[in-house]
C-alpha cells in the first residue's frame, strides 16, 4: 500500500493490530521498509511502526484554509 510518494505526508489510517483491535490514527509517514511503515503520531508526540498487512485503509489528510 505505502510507496515513496507518501513519505513526509500526513495521512489517516485505519489499522487492526495482532489482537484484532481496530483503531484510527493520524500520522506523518517517515519511511516504509520491508512491509513496515515508520510514522510519527503528532497527537501523541511518538514514533510508531505499523505492519502493512494490518493496515485496512489509508488516505491523505487534506489541509483546510479558513
C-alpha positions in Angstrom: 0.0 0.0 0.0 2.5 2.7 1.0 5.0 3.9 -1.5 7.7 6.6 -1.6 5.2 9.2 -2.7 3.7 9.1 0.8 6.9 9.9 2.7 6.5 13.2 4.7 2.8 13.3 4.2 0.1 13.4 6.9 -2.3 10.5 6.5 -5.2 8.9 8.3 -5.0 5.2 8.6 -7.4 2.5 9.9 -5.3 -0.2 11.5 -6.0 -3.6 13.0 -3.4 -4.9 15.4 -2.4 -8.5 16.0 -5.2 -8.8 18.7 -7.7 -7.6 16.1 -8.3 -4.2 17.8 -9.2 -1.6 15.2 -8.0 2.0 15.6 -7.9 5.2 13.6 -4.7 7.2 13.6 -3.4 10.4 12.0 0.3 10.0 11.3 3.1 11.6 9.3 4.9 8.9 7.3 8.7 8.8 7.8 9.7 5.7 5.9 8.5 2.4 4.6 10.8 -0.6 4.6 10.2 -4.4 4.4 6.5 -4.2 4.9 6.8 -1.9 8.0 5.6 1.7 8.0 7.5 4.1 10.3 5.5 7.1 11.2 5.2 10.0 13.7 1.9 10.3 15.6 1.7 14.0 16.2 -1.1 13.9 18.8 1.0 11.6 21.0 4.4 13.0 20.0 5.7 9.5 19.4 7.1 7.4 16.6 5.2 4.2 15.8 5.6 1.3 13.5 2.8 -0.3 11.6 2.8 -3.6 9.6 1.5 -3.2 6.1 -0.5 -6.4 6.4 -2.6 -4.9 9.2 -3.4 -1.6 7.5 -7.0 -1.6 6.4 -7.1 1.8 4.7 -5.0 5.0 4.3 -5.9 8.4 2.9 -4.1 11.7 2.8 -5.3 14.3 5.3 -6.5 17.4 3.5 -5.4 20.8 4.7 -8.2 23.3 5.1 -7.6 27.1 4.8 -10.0 29.3 6.7 
